Amino acid sequence: MRFEILRLDDIDGTPVDRTVVDAASVNRIVQQAASIGQRIWIRPADTTAS
């Protein structure tokens, strides 16, 4: 399964960057974001996107 991870703006919470990763990479990205206090939003990636 693939997930879309959006990095959110610190001020207003709007998405400023996005990446699509496999399930094995999600934990690493969450740990990195937590270590620097970065806000992220994780959701299943659209399966029709390439």
Rosetta blueprint (number, residue, H / E / L):
1 M L
2 R E
3 F E
4 E E
5 I E
6 L E
7 R E
8 L E
9 D L
10 D L
11 I L
12 D L
13 G L
14 T L
15 P E
16 V E
17 D E
18 R E
19 T E
20 V E
21 V E
22 D E
23 A H
24 A H
25 S H
26 V H
27 N H
28 R H
29 I H
30 V H
31 Q H
32 Q H
33 A H
34 A H
35 S H
36 I H
37 G L
38 Q L
39 R L
40 I E
41 W E
42 I E
43 R E
44 P E
45 A L
46 D L
47 T L
48 T L
49 A L
50 S L
